[in-house]
Amino acid sequence: MKIVIQTFGTRGDVQPFVALGRVLRARGHRVRIATCERFREFIEAHELDYGYINNEVLDFIESGPIKEMIDKDKNSPFQWVRAAISLMLSHFGQAAISSLLNEFREQCPVT
């Protein structure tokens, strides 16, 4: 079976899916992990296929006001997620967010 795992976030978000992918691969499945470009080497080092997602949104999250919100409000994720989405839309615009979603979709072609 071909399996695509899509994840977005830091290495701590990606690493558990790499572990899952390795188990699935060991059981005979073909596994692709679609995530930010910065994790390509890590994923391929574990003999999994890599699916491209750009780094723009993750770079913005890690360097801007969203990171400050996350660090400040660790116990109220729903509040910062709502604020983060609003900030990302105002920073990147709807077209950029749609483009990111399209990149996710491209990693799951129907065959």
C-alpha positions, -999 to 999 in steps of 0.1 A, spaced: 0 0 0 11 36 -7 8 58 24 13 96 25 17 112 59 13 150 59 26 169 89 35 205 96 56 218 124 89 214 141 111 183 143 91 173 174 60 171 152 77 153 123 98 127 142 69 106 155 56 102 119 91 91 108 90 64 134 55 54 123 67 55 87 96 32 95 72 6 110 49 8 81 78 4 56 91 -26 76 56 -41 71 59 -37 33 42 -4 27 56 25 7 56 56 28 60 93 19 61 120 45 50 154 31 64 182 52 87 212 52 118 211 30 141 215 61 132 179 72 140 163 38 174 148 48 161 136 81 132 117 64 154 103 36 180 92 61 153 69 75 147 55 40 113 71 36 101 91 6 100 128 10 71 150 -3 78 187 -7 61 214 13 77 248 14 92 264 45 76 298 44 48 294 70 71 275 94 98 301 91 71 328 99 58 309 129 93 303 143 105 339 139 75 361 145 46 370 168 31 335 165 61 320 184 57 347 211 20 337 214 29 300 217 56 306 243 33 329 263 1 309 261 13 272 262 -17 262 283 -43 277 259 -36 263 224 -70 272 210 -65 309 216 -31 310 200 -42 288 171 -70 312 163 -47 342 166 -20 324 145 -44 317 117 -55 353 116 -18 365 116 -8 341 89 -38 352 67 -29 388 72 9 382 65 7 357 36 -28 363 23 -55 338 14 -37 329 -19 -6 318 -1 -25 296 24 -44 281 -5 -11 274 -23 2 256 8 -29 234 9 -24 227 -28 11 215 -20 -3 191 5 -28 178 -21 -1 173 -47 16 148 -24 -15 126 -26 -21 119 -63 -49 95 -71 -34 65 -89 
